[in-house]
Structures are given as C-alpha cells and as structure tokens.
C-alpha cells in the first residue's frame, strides 16, 4: 500500500511539472583527473580518437554520441584558464575524417598554442592517418609507436551511384534544374568527364592545403620525400620517422618526457578532462568515444555522404 501511494504521488508530481525525469543520462561538464604523477605543474592529455567529424555514429538510435571537435574545444577552453598546464599531449588514434572537421581541430590547436605559448606533443597510437596526421601536424613534436600506422596524406571523395539499383526496382529519379551543373555529383545518374574534372580540381585544392600544413610542420621535409608521401600511402611509425613525418619512435612515456623537456619543467603530473563517472586510472585508460578499429567497422558510408551528396574526406579507408 505504501509503495502504491508513493508511486501515485510521483506520477502526480511529474504530470504537474514539479519533477523532470530523463530516460537517458545528461552529459556532465568535464572534470580534471590526474592519471600520473603528483607534481604541481601539469601536462594535459587530450584524446583524438575515432572518426574526426561533427558526430561519431548515431548512438545506436538512443541519441547522438559526443562530438569530438566540440569536446576538444571544450578541453582547450578549460586549459586556457589553468596556468599550471605547461604542455599539451595529443593521444591520437584516428584514421581521419571530414576535411572541415580535421581542419577546424588543427586550427583550434594552433590558436591555443599561439595564445598560451606552451608546447604540444602528439603521440600516434594504433593509427594516426590522413586527418589524424593532419591534426598531429599542429604539434611541435610527433612521436610514433614502432607499430603505428600513419601517413595517408591525401583526400578522397565518396560518391554513391544508385542508378542501376533504381532501374532494377522500377524507380526513376529526375531533376529540374536551373543550370547544367546544379545536380553535379547526383547519385541518380552517371558522372560525366567534365564533372569529374570539377571535383578533381576541388580535391587538388584540398590536397594542396594538406601538403601546406605538413610542410609548415615538417620544415626539414625535402621535395623528394614530399612527392613520395603525396600519393596517399600509409606508413609504419619507423618509416614515417625515416621520411621526416615524425620526430621519434617510442611510446606514450616518451611523449610525456618530450612534453616535459619542451615545457622546461623537471616534473609534471599528467591530467585529463573526463566526464563524471568515467573510469580513468592511468595514461592508457580508454579514450572517450569508439576506438579506431570500431569506428572503421561501424563506419556508415551513406551517413558520411549524407544520403548521396559527395563528401570530401581526409580519411584512410581501405
């Protein structure tokens, strides 16, 4: 009887608007958590994990997952107010993502570095390819694991051609347009050679920007080596170091040591920003969001091309 009365009272309060109940947990503000060391000076470790895009997946139909670009911006905003943070450590595990999201993240990191005047060290874990390497180019030093996969300096455009499928099911799509190129890239008809050249020109422009970012970061990169990597090939960590795309082969601890050295501090504790309730015990604790392999396995190609619209990507997607 008491339970029935209590439930009835709760229903009355909810329907009256006195209590708000959410079926899904509301994300809480980030909080600082120490994962290594005890010193007063700090090194902030930021994760760049999974596909670099406005959204990572669809959350399985129960709301969207965390926006990686927005989260990194939130972390940088918090770090800007903490004078004890002496360096940033980027822990990268990403095959890349959209051209714009990769460029925005690179821009935010370089702007933060210019404002705070502190060094950035990037450590590439399993994968730091294409847009992942683009983001790493914002760092003053790049550390790769002996087993890292990196490189893939290039652009790819995904386009779906559904014309044959529509013909099989007896559906015809037509467009009434103001100009001959208004529906360029349409998935409902073949692409002609002139349209292909237009897209190729755009891709060449995005590739030129990528190479500009790389050469700005890698001042010692020779034209011969730049030409070699510009074909979009992936590299192992040691190969990347040999070609000048990375500074050293090592591990996460080596990245922390490099950050301390560049910051000019004898010791520093490593901190992260995490949501309340997230279990982060040490520097290898899992990153926020899906892993690189999980992201690639669950990559929704149709979602990336937004229902058929071509999408330009700094992405390694074999």
Secondary structure, DSSP 8 states (H G I E B T S, - for coil): -HHHHHHHHHHHHHHTTS----SS-----EEEEEEE---SSEEEEEEEES-BSS--S-GGGSS----HHHHHHHHHHHHHT-TTEEEEEEEEEE-EEEHHHHHHHHHHHHHHHHHH--EEEEEEEEEEETHHHHHHTTSSEEEE-TT-EEE--S-EEE----HHHHHHTT-------SSTTTTTT-TTS---HHHHHHHHHHHHHHHHHHHHHHHHH-TT--HHHHHHHTT--EEEHHHHHHHTS-SEE--HHHHHHHHHHHHT-S--EEEEEEETT----STTS--SS--HHHHHHT--HHHHTGGG--EEEEE---
